[in-house]
């Protein structure tokens, strides 16, 4: 498998769907279905594929807990496979060893917006009649040999949660070209319930607050406050206590509400600009970490990533995150374990400690840097100086060049 360091000079404005020139949307020609959350979209796809008790579904051992939970809620068994250290994505070379006669689908996650090796995975899955479900919760706008992620498998799902390029507060989108899968998704969508009046109102208020007040400098305060409010039932959070404990919440099968649909339509018009901004941010981070001597992501040859977050490996993750909190620097913790955000009790979801050693090691070392539209040259320069000077970040590498001020590197991409 060939890898190249990212040199992403292509702007999303230059990208067009090869089958729909000028569209610029990842799923213009697909049948599309809208749900309350991305995990519900995944659950709907599993149901549409007829996956249930007695079936196995392969899941990368470096994902959010809601992914294997959706598999379990469908009645199937999640089977975990380790990741590639360079790309943070499912390792196709280990795939054959986890397949069983009951394997019905493989969930191909494009972590952080980095494309997984879809062709290598399909070469194993397709001859066996195993379905490919693309997990595009981190990726909207990434190209794989000229094709949009989300159009390469039998079905795919996207997330429009708070942190995503297109955000409706919460939300999930399922897409497919397959008429039979579309028929199953349509039937599932009919069975879903509408968000309650209280949920709609709460989400509306949250979206307005997020748009008006969220800034990188208040990231830690905002994160802690929202998590507290979610535990108190005053905020519509991403994860419920039931899900984190392995239980299917009441009202899980829920569709997207009118407010979310209106926001989605409005924000799709800004997708190109949002993704173009993320590309520039990733380019700036790449130069910074190369100069500092840190390890960042490697991308597959022939892919053009739009990165949701920019992952970096550090020597002491807890120390780095603690320093970032004190310095009011927005740095993320994804993922803290193979089944984020769980740090214990993974066995209840069928994960055996040591089953995915690379994912476990990466979880102990990876942090991620923001690429959203609230990040400007000054923010990136500040993050660069933090990484350059904070104890616990450096892994002992030697700089290959004389240091250039972080602000100068950042300004080059945001001038």
N, C-alpha and C positions, 0 to 999 in steps of 0.2 A: 504494500500500500504506500503510495507516494504522498508526501506532505510537503507543503510549502509555507513559509512564513507569510502572513497576510500582507499584501500590498494593495489595499483596496482603493484604487483610484476611481472606480466607477461610481457615479452618482445615481441615486434612484431615479432622478429625472431622465436619465439616459436609458433606463430599463423599461422594457415593454414585454407584456405577455406575448411570446412568439405566435400564439394562436389568436390573439386579440390585440393588435397593435394600438398603442395609445392608451390602453386601459390602466396600466400601472397597478392593478389590484391582484393579489395572489389567488383569488378564487372567483374571478368573474364568470368563468364558464362551468363552474361546478354547482351541483345542487347544494344548497346551503340551508342549515337549520340552526336556530338560535335558542340558547339555554341560559339558565341563571348563572351557572359557573362552567368552567372548562371541564371539570371532572364529570359533570352531568352529560356533557357532550360525548365524552369518552364512554360513559356508561351506556348512552344511547347507541353508540356505534357497536359496542359489544353485544347489546340486545339485538340490534339489527342483523348482526352476523350469526345470530343463533347460538352464541357462546353462553355456556351455563355449567351446571354441575357435571363433573367428570372431565372437563376441559382444562387445558393448561394454556397460559398466556405468558410469553417471555417479556420481562420487564428489566430495563437497565438497573443495576444496583447502585444508582446515583441519581435519585429522583425525589419528588415530593411524595409524602406518604399517601396523598389522595389518589395517586395512580394505582398502586396495588390494592387500595381500598375499593376503588371502582371495580376492579377485577373480582375481588371477593364478594362485593355486593351483587355482582352478576351471577354468583354461584361457582365461579371458576377458581383455579389455583394460580397465583403468581409464581413464576419461576425466574430467579434472578441470574443475570449474567454480568460479569465485570466490564469495566470501561477501559478505553485507551488512555494512558496517562497524558498523551499529547493533546488530544481533542476533547476529553471529558465525555465522550460518547461511547455507546455500546461497541464492544470489541467483536467484530465479525469473526475473527479467528477463533474465538471461544464459543461461538454460537452453536456449532454442531454438538458440542459436548453436553449441552443442557436440553436439547430437543428430546421430546418423548413422543410415542405414538399418539398421545392425546393433545399435542401442541396444535392449537388452532390459529393463533395469531402472535405476532411479534410487535411490541410497541417500540417504535424507533423514535427516541427523543433527540431533538436537536438542541443540545444544552447550550445555554447562554446565547443562542442564535447561530452557533457553529453547526454546519451541516454534518450529519452522520454519513457514514459510507453506505449510502442506500443501495447502490448497485451491488456491492459485495454481499449485503444482507439479502437482497432479492435473489441473487444467484443461488443462495442456499434455500430460501423460503419458497420461491415460486414452484420449483420442480416437486416439492412436497405438498403443494396445495395449501401452504400456510399463508394467511392473510397478513398484509402489512398495514399497520395503523401508525401514521406519523403523529408524534406528539410535538406540535408546533406552539406550545404554550410560551416558549421563549423566543419564537422566531416568526416574524412577519416581515417579508421583504427580502429574505436571503435567497440567493440563486444557486442552483446546483446544475452545472453544465447548461446554463441558459434557461432552466425551468424553475418555477417557484417551488420552494418547500411547501408541502401540503398538497401537491399535485402528483406526487411520485408513487404513492401507495394505493391501496384499495380505498382507504378513507383517511381523514386527518381531523384533528381538532385544534382549535386556537383558543387562547384566553384573552379576555379584555379586562382583566383585573387591574388594580391601581397602578402597578408598576410597568404595564405593557405599552408598546408604541401607540396602540389604539386602546383607550380606556373608557369603559362605561361604569367604572367603580367595581362592579363584578360582572361577569359574563363569559359565555363560552359559545363557540361556533363549531359545528360539525359540518364537514364537506365531503363530497364523494362524486365520482363520475359514474359509479356502478348503479344501474337502475334498480337492482334488487336491494342493494344496501339503502338507496334513497327511499325506496318503498318502506323498508323497515324503520328508517329514521322518521319518516312522516307519520307512521303509525305510533311510534314512541312519543313524538312531539304532541300528538293528539291526546295522549294519556297524561301529559304533564299538567301541573297546576300553575296558576298565575301567582306571582308574588303578592303577599298580603298588602293592604293599604299601608300598614305600619312600615313594612319593609321598603315599599316604594318611597315613602316620605323620608325615611332615614337615609336611604341611598341618595336621594336628591340633595339633602342637606350636606351629606358627606362629600359629594362631588363638588358642591359649591365651595365648601371649606378647603378642600384639597386644591382646587384651581386658584383660589384667592391667596392662600397662605403658605402652601408648601414651598420650601426653599432648601437647598442642600445644607445650609448652615443650621437648620433646626431639625435635621433628619432624625437624630437620636431622640430628641424630646418628643417629636411627633410620633415616632414609632412606639415608644414606651407608653405614651398617652393613649394612642389608639388601641393598643393591646389591652390596656387596663379597661377602657370603655367597652371593648368587645367582651371581656370576661364578665362585665357588669350587665351585659345585654343592651347597652346603649349605643352600640356601633355594630354594623353588619360586617363582621370579620370574614376573612378568607377561610379559616378553619374553625369548626365547632369543636367543643369539648368531646362530643360524642364521636366524631370522626377520629380524633386523636387517640381515643380509647378503643377504637375498633368497631364502633357501633354505627349503623346507618341512621342518620338523623331523620326525624319526621319531616316530610315535605322535601325530601332529597330530589325527587323527580320534578323539577320546576323549570319553567321556560323563562325566557327573557321578557322583562316588562316593557311597556311602551316607552318609558323614559330612556331605558337602556338602548332601545332600538333607534330612537331619535338621536341620541348622542352618537351612536355608532355611525349612522348615516352622515352626520355632520363631520365627525373626525376622520372618516375615510378620505375626505377631500384633502386632509392634511397629512396623509400617510407618507407621501413622497418626501415632504419637507422634514418630517420626523425621522424617517430612516436616513435621509441624507445627513442630518445632524449627528446621528449615532455613528455613522461611518467616519465622519470627521473626528469625533471624540475618540473612537477606537484607534485611528491613525496617530493621534497625539499621544495616547497612552502607550502605543507600541514603541514610539521613539523614546519616550521617557523610560520605560522599563528596560529597554535594550541598553540604554546609556547607564542606568543605575546598576544593571547586572542581575535583574530578576527574571524569573521564568513566567512567561505569559502563554497564551494559547497558540496552537499550531492549527492551520486550516488545511482542508483537503485541496489538492490541486483541482482547478476548474470550478471552485466555489467562490462566491462573493458574499461574505456574511454581513448581515446587519445585526450588530450585537446588542442584546438586551442589557447585559452587564459585561464588563471586561474582567475576566478572571486572572488572578495573579497568585503564585505560590509564595508563601512566606515561611520563615523558620519557626516563628512562634505566633500562631494565630490568636490565642486568647490575649496575649500581651499587645499585639498589634491592634486588635479591636478595642481593647480598653484604652489604649493611647488615642485612637481615633475618636472615641466617645469624649474623652477629656478635651481634645483639640477641636471638637465640633466639626469633624471631617466625615462626610458621608462615605462610608465603606460598608459593604454588605457581607453577610456571613454564609450565604448559600455555598454549599450545603454543609450542615454540621454533622451529617451522618449519611449512610447509604439511603435512608428513608427520612429525609428532612421533614419536620423539625424534631423527630423523635431521637432521643439519645439513649433510651432504654426501652425494653419491651419489644424489640424488633422481631423477636421470635414469634410473637403472636400473629405476625403477618407472614410467617413462613420463612423469614430470613435467619440464616444461621451465622453467628459471628465467625468471621474469617472467610465467609463464602465469596466475597468480592474484595480481596486484599488491596487492590489498587484504589478502588473507590473509598475504602476506609482510610487509607493513607492520604488521599487527596482531600477528603473531608477534614482531616486534621490540619491541613496546611493552606487550603484555598480561601482567599477573600475575593471580593469583586468590587469593581469601580463603576460608578454611575455613568451612563451615556445619554440620559434623557435630556429633553430640551431645556431643563432648568440649569444644565451644566454649561458654563461658558469657559472662555480661555483662562480667566482668573481662577475659577474653581479647579480646573485641571492643573494649573500651575501650583496651586496650594496643595493639591493631592500629591503632585510630584515631589515637592519639597518635603512633605510628610514622609513619603516612602524613602526618600533619600537619607533622611536624618533620624528616623525613629528606630530605636533599638528593638529587636525582635522581628524586624522585617527582612533584613539582609540574610542571605543564606551562605555568605562567604565567597560569592563569585567576585572576580576581579573585573573592574571596568575596562572595556576595550578601547575607550577613548577619553579624551579630556572632557570634564563635565561642561555642559552648556546650561545656562540658567533655565529652569523649568518654564518661566513665563515666556521666554523666547521660543521654545519649542511649541508651547500651546498656542501662542499668537499666530504662528505660521499656518495653523489649520483653521483659525477662526478670525482671520483678518478680513 
